[in-house]
Amino acid sequence: MINTALAAEMEQVRGEFPPLGLMYIASMLKQERRDEVEILDNYVENLSVQALGEVIKGKQPDLVGISTMTPTFMSALAAAKVAKKAGAIVVMGGPQLYIYPRETLSHDCIDFGVVGEGEQVMVELADALSSGRDYTKIQGLAYKSNGNVQVNSERIVEDIDCLPLPARELIHQDMYSSAVALDPMTTMISSRGCPFSCGFCAKFPWDKKLRFRSGKLVVDEIEHVVQQYGVREVMFYDTVMTLNKELIIQICDEITQRGLKIRWETPTRVDLVDPELLSRMAQAGCARLRYGVESGVPAILELMRKKTSLEQVRNAFRWTQEAGIEAFAYFMIGYPTESVQTIKETIRFAISLKPDMAMFTATVAHPNTHLYELAFQEGLIKTDYWRNFTLGKTDEKLPFFIKDADVWAKRAYKAFYLRPAFFAHRLRKMRSWQDLRKAASAAIMLLRMRG
């Protein structure tokens, strides 16, 4: 089991976001095969295993695809078991399948795995299964043969402009919302890939290949969701949207020229913004930028391989807010070599930045990261914890690097949010009863936190 108590508490107010990856795969299946496709987002539906099994049995699907990350694998495995019991062929995809494909397919209820990006793999697999053709040469597919698991090379979508619009018609739009965004909202991308190598982030071959959409097509999609679904805010899922300055300027100019009334937000880095760009983004409706600050201690930032400085952080936050854009800061608590003193320094730094919102996460080592290597080096773990987790060989919690890191993360939340200055700042920004309701919900959660 992974230490998720704090994360679970924060999820209550963070909101639920449309499953963009599943919507892309569904749209490809509909476009290329005219298949009848449905999306069941159990993250939002929150069905019990029994109820999920009844729903799947009632649908009688030929093929069930399940997406998972390594920490969520046990939930995905439970879904796979009920899907298999209902008679479906089960395909599992997500980052987990690149790291532990053989371990994942060692479970009898999982027939195939998608290694890499799944849009084209799922279409080709469905073609092969429906026609009885050979599927063993499909790039990006893991499969079973004579009691062994065979893993083909990963699949990467080379031209993301060729992907159809995500199948938003297959979800219940009113089930999704954000703690900070206007409703209705949706998710979108303008690019795939990330050239950076932060120590806590898992990197995959498809992450290392940068691909960008046409700015015009991005704004076409924005216009579509505004007209078709009444969307008021778009959350971009790009890893670093301002990496391609020419593209972001093109998107901003298209939004402005078309007179679209839309708010949007995106993650980015503090070293990839400047006052001129931020001003242009604000004019085009950018309401919020999410920055991975991570620490207020230079030595910790260096160990994290962030390649950013505290001066760059301060400049980016000042420029962002001067442009009229909200600044959201992410921090990690309890990184290797940390102490109570450095944790307190990070909390003080977070408060000094005066971001509009902040998130503090207790550091956990995920597989395929430099952080996971440090966990071995420090003796935090002796064997491959996540491999054993996938195989069902451990039910212990993965320990933190620093004792009580989760407690310190909760203290950081309280220190940051339960300040009169923060309350006054948020009240000045309230524009509606919806804003007030969301803020009250978040405040109640914070007050209930123990630690």
N, C-alpha and C positions, 0 to 999 in steps of 0.2 A: 504494500500500500504506500502511496505517496502522501506526504504531509500536505493536506489540502484544506485544513479547517479555515484558515484565514481567507484563502482564495474563494472558498464556498460562500463565506459571508459577503465578500465583495461582489460576487456574481449576482447577489440578490438585488443590488442597485445598479450594477453596470449596465444591465439590459440584455436583450437577446437580439442577435443580428442574423439576417438572412444568410443561409448556407451557400455562399457564392460558388464554391467548387462543385457541389452537387448540382446546382442549377446549370452550370456550364456543361457538365456531363449529360444531364437530362436533355438539354437543348440539342446537343450533338446527336443523341440517339433519335430524337424526334425528327431532326432534319435529314439525317442520312438514312434512317431505316423506317421512318413513319411508325415507330413503335409506340405502344401505349405505355407511358411512363408516369410514375407517381413519386413524389418526394414525401417521406415521413421524417420530420425533424424531431427526433425524440429528445433532443436537448431542450426543446421548447415544450413539446407535448408532455414529457415527463411521465410516460406510461410505465407501469410495472412490467416486469418480464412476462408475466402471465397475460396481461392486457395486450402487450406488444405481439405476443404469439397469436392471440385471437385475431388481431387486426390483420397480421400477415396471412394467417390461415384463410381468413375471409376473402382476401384479395387473390389468393392462389397465383402468385407470380411465378414466372419461369426462372427469372434471374433476380437476385437481390444483391445490390452493391452496398457496402458498408465502409464508411470512412473513419479512420482512427489515427490518433497519435499514440505514442508509446504509453504515456501515463493513463490514457483512457481505454487501453486495450481490453481490460476485463469487462467493461460495459459493452464494448463492441463484440467481444466473444460471446457474451450472454445473448446478444441480438442474433449473432450467427447461429447459435444453437437452436433458437426457436424458428429461425428462417429455414434451417435445414430440416427440422422436424416437420415443417409445413410442406416439404417436398421441393423447395427451391434449390437451384444452383447458387452457391454463395461465393461472392467475389469481395475481397477486402482490399482497400487502398489507403493511401496516406503515407506520411513519413515513416511509420513503423515498418512498412514493407521493404523499404530500402535498407534499413538497419538490420532487421531480423526476419528476412523472408522465409527462411527454412524453419525457424522456430514458430513463426506464425502459422505456416501451413502444416505444421506437425499436428495441429488440432483437426480432428476428423470432420468437423462441421464447416471447415473452410476449404473450398475447392480450388480457388484461384486467387492470385494476388496481383495487384497492379503496382509496378515498380516505376515511379516517376509520375508524370502528369497523365491523367486518365482519360481525357476526352476521346482520343483516337483509339486507345487500347480497348475501351469498352465497346466501341462500335465494331471493331474488327473481331473481338471475341464473340459478340452477339451474332455477327455474320457467320462465323465459323460454327458455332453451336447450332444455329438454326438450320444450316445447310449440311451439317455433318462433315465439314471440311477440317483439315488439319490446323490446329491452333498452336502447335509447338514452336512455330517460327515467328510468332507475333512479338515484335519488340516491345519491351515493357511488361511482359507477362511472366508470372511465376506459376508453375503448375506441378502436378504430381504425375510421376511416371514410374511404374514398377516399384512402388514403395519408396521412391526417392523424390525429393523436391528439386526441380530444375528451375533456374532463375535466368531469364534472358536479360540483356542489357537494358538499362533504364530508358524510358521514353521521354522526350522533350518536344513540346509543341514549338516548332521553329518560328512560325508566323502567327502570332496571336491575333492579328487583324482578321484572320480567316475564321476565327471562332464565331458562331452565331451568338446573338444576345442571350444572356442567361435566362432560363425558363422561369421567370418570376410568376407566370400564371399558375405554376404548380404549388405555390406556397400561399399560406394565409397571411397576407400583408399585415393585417391588424394584430397579429401575434408578435410582431417584432417592434422593438423600440430601444432607445438608448437613454441612459440616465442624463445625458448632456445635450442630445440632439433634438431637433424638432421632429415631431411625428406628422405624417408618415415619413419613414426614412428607409434607405436601402443601401446596399453595399455594391462596390464597383472597383475595377482596376484600370489603370492606364499603362501599367507595365508589369513585367515579371522579372525576378532576379534581384540579386544584391551583390555588389563587389566587395563588401566589407567582411571582416572575419572576427567579429566580437567573440570573446572566449566562451560566453555562456550560450551562444546561439548555434544550433545544429545547421551545418551547411551540407547541401546536397548538389549533385551535378546540375540540376535544373535551376538552382539558385544562382549558380556561378555564370549562367548564360543570360546576359541582359537582353530583354526583348521589350520593345515599346510599341504601343498602339498609335495609330494616327490620331492626332489631336482632334480632327474633325469627327472621326468615328466616336471618340470619347464623348464629345459634346452632343452628337446625334443620340447617343444612349441617354445622356442626361435629359435631353429634350423629350425623349420617348417616355422615361419614367415619370417626368413631370406631367405630361399630357395623359398617359395611360393610367397611372396609379396615384396621381396627386402628390407625388413625393415632394417634400419640402427640404430635405437634407440628405446629402450623399456622404457616406463614409468610404473613403478610398482605402483599399486593402494593400496598396503598393507598400513594399518595404521601405523605399526611400523615393518618394514621388518627385522631389526637387533635384534628383540626380541629373536629369536631362533638362537643363534650363530652357533650351529651345522648345521642348515639348510643353512644359508648364506654361510658358508664355503664349504658345499657340492655343492651348486650352483656355487660358484666361481671355485672350482676345476673341475667341469664338463665342464664349459665354456672354461677353460684353456686347459684341456686335449683334447677337441674336436677342438681346434684351431679356435673357432668362433670369427669372427671380428664383434663385436657388442658393441654399447655403451648403457648404461642403467642408470637409476636414480630411486630414491625411497625416500619417506618420512621416517624419523626416529627421534629418540630423542637424545639429547646431552649426556644423561647418559647411552646410550647403544652403544657406540662406543669406540674403543681404537686404538692406533697407529698400532698395529699388524693386527687387523681386517681390518682397513682402507687400509693398504698397500696391503693386499690380494684382497680386493674388487677392488682397482685401477688396479691391474694386470689383473683382469678378465673383465675390461671394464667399471667399474662404473665411470661415468663421472660427476655425480652431486648428492648431497644429500640435501634434503629439511628438514630444522629444524624449528619446531615451537618454536621460542624463546619467542615471545609474548610481553615481557616487559623488560626494563632495570632497573626496580625498584624492589628490593626484596619483599617489602610489597605487591606490586601488584601481583607478581608471587605467593605469598602465598595465596592471595585471589582467584587467578585463579586455585588453587589446582594443579599447575604444578609439584610440588615436584622436582624442579631443581634449581640450584644456578647459579649466574653469573659466578662463577669460572668454573663450568662445561661447561657453554656456551663458554667461552673464550678458554678453552682447546679443546673442540670439533672442533671449527672453525679452530684453529691453526693446530691441527692434520690432519683435513680433507684436508686443503690446502697444508700442507707439503707432504701429500700422492699423491698430484696431482689431487685431486677431487675438483670440484667446490662446494662451499657452498652457499645455498640459504636460506635466513632468512625470517621468517614470524613474523610480529608484529601486535598487536591490539592496537588501539588508542581510548582512551575515556572509559576505563573500570571503573566500579563503584569506587568511592573514588579518582579518578584521579583528577589532577589539571593541570594547564598550566605548572607548574614546573616539574611534573612527566612526562608529555608528552615530554617536551624538554629533560629530562634525557634519555628517551627511544630513541629519535632521535639521541642524542649524542652517546649513547651506540651502536646503529646500525652502525653508521659511524665508531666508534672505532674498531668494529669487522672486518671491511674490507671484508664483504661477497661479493661474485661475483654478487649476485643480492639480492634484498629485496622487500618484499611486505608489505604494511601498510594498514590495514583494520579498518574502523570506526566500533566500537563495537555495535552490535545489538543483543538483547536477543532473542534467538530462543527457541521454546517450548521444554519441557522435559529436561531442563538444570538447573543447580544451578544458572546460570546467570539470568534465567527467574524468579526464586524465589526472587533473589535480586531486580529485577525490581518491584515486588509486595511490598517487604519490604520497598523500598525507595519511594514508592508512584508514581513511574514512570507510572505505569498502575494500574487501579482500578479493571478491570475485565480481563478475559482470552482473550487477544487481538487476539491470533491466532485462537481460537475457533470461535470468531466473524468473523474473516477474512474468515475462511472456510465456514461459513454460509452466507457470503455476507452481513454481518450486519455493516461493517465499511469500509470506504474508506479513513480514516485518516492515516497519516504516523505514524509508531511506533517511538516514540521519542528516541533520543540518551540519554545516561546517562549524558554525558558532552556536554554542549552547543558548537556547531560548531565542533563536533568531525570529521565530514567529511571534513571540511575545514582544520583542523590540519593534517588529513591523507594526503591530497593533498600537504600541506606544507612539510610534512615528505618526500614524494616522491621527491619533488624538491630539498630539502636539501641534500638528499642522492645521487640522480642521476646527478644533474646539478653541479657537481664538476669537476674541471680539473683532479684531481687524479683519479676519477672514469673513465672518458673518456680515459685517458692514459692507465689505467688498461685493459679496454675492447678492445682498439685498439691492444694491445699486444696479445690478445687472438683471434683476427680475423683470421680465416683460409680460408674463402671463401667469394664470393660475396653474398651468401645466408645469412651468418652471418652479413655482412654489411647492407643488406637490412632490416633484422629484427631489428637490432639495430637502424637504421635510423627511422623506423616506430615507435618504442617505444619512441625515443627522441622527435619526432614531437608531439605525444600524450601528453607527459609530458609538453612540452612548451605551449600546448593549454589549459592545466588545469587552471581553475580559482581558486583563493584562495591562 
